[in-house]
Amino acid sequence: MSEFRSSLKFLGSAVAVAVLLAGCGGSESHREGESRPAVSKPYLKNMSRSLGEFYKIDNPPHVKVVRAVLPEEVDDVVQACVAEQGFPLSADGVVKVPEGQDVAYNLAGYTCRMRYPIIERYAQPLKTKQIGIQYDWTVTFLIPCLERQGHAISDVPTKARFIDTWNSDPFYPLAQVELDQTNAAEYNEAMSELEKSCPQMAPAAVTWDGLSVAAWMKSHGQSGV
């Protein structure tokens, strides 16, 4: 039996592949009343090819898009979708794939990622400006958020170094977090709650749409340092 870590971290590599697929023009129609931008046919074609390679699916099937999602939504949405496909999280926060079901699990992962693609304009590698915004998010919101919950963060790089090393050795404060829970289920639950309270990546509205970190914090009832 195979096991996969909780949340979309068990599909994280597939998401990373998809995030690199932006840059195609045109658009698919989206749900009636949907206010978010849709995704283009070339984008979905590239995404299908990349995810097919990742999941080792020789002839990836056509999957109808349900809706395009924000990057910060994708973990929960795809996890729920995979659960509906027959692969729910167990009590200890992992997906346990029965013997002989790896192909079915891979197909479920592919299907759910295609049903809920990241909104195309957000599915691209961070440019220097966006990496700088991610730094602002890290030092203004994320680190204080973690420290308020008792997790000291050290060796914070300068903004210049943060930007220079983003693509080779990114600084992730959550990597320094140590939790007391020894039981796998309790540990996974605690880490999941911490990640929800203190999101490591800045929301798309901050990274791409010009909303300041301070404005986001105010709108979410968050105090400053």
Residue, then its C-alpha position, 0 to 999 in steps of 0.5 A: m500500500s502506498e501512502f501520500r502526505s496530506s493536503l496537496k503536498f501529495l500532488g505538489s509536484a504536479v501543481a508545480v508543473a502546471v504553474l509553469l504552463a502560462g503564457c498562451g492566449g485565447s480563452e475557454s468559456h467559463r461558468e455563467g456568472e463566473s467573475r474570474p478569468a478563464v483558461s485558454k485552450p493552448y494552456l490546457k493542452n500544455m497542462s494536459r501534456s505535462l500532467g500526463e507525463f508526470y502521472k505516466i498517463d500515455n493517452p491523457p483523457h479530455v477532462k472538462v474544466v469545472r472552474a479555474v481556481l486561485p493558487e491558494e485554493v488549489d490544495d483544498v479543491v483538488q484534495a476534495c476532488v481526489a477524495e471523491q474519486g475514491f482516495p480520501l485522506s486517512a485519519d493520520g492525514v495521508v492518502k493510502v493507495p491500495e495495492g494495485q491502485d496506483v494507476a487509478y490514483n494517478l488518473a484521479g490526480y490528473t483528472c482533478r488537476m485538469r478539472y480545477p486548473i490554476i487561473e492562467r494569469y497566475a500560473q507562471p513563474l514569479k518574476t523579480k517583482q513578484i519575488g520581491i513581493q513574496y519577500d515583503w509577505t514573508v517578513t511582514f506577515l508570515i514570520p510575525c504570524l509564525e512567531r505569534q504562535g511560538h515558532a521562532i524564525s532565524d537567519v532571515p535573508t536580506k531582500a536582495r539575497f531572498i530574490d537572488t536565491w529564490n529559484s535555487d534555494p528559496f527561504y521557507p520559514l515553515a521549514q524551521v517550524e518544529l511541532d511537539q506532536t509525535n503522533a502522525a495524525e496529530y502532527n499532520e493536523a497541527m501542521s495543516e492548521l498552521e499552514k492555513s493560519c500562516p500561509q507561506m505563499a502570498p495570495a494571488a491578489v497580493t502577488w499579481d494584482g497589486l494589493s499591498v500586504a498591509a491592505w490584505m492584512k487589514s481586510h483579514g483582521q491581521s495586525g502588523v509586527 
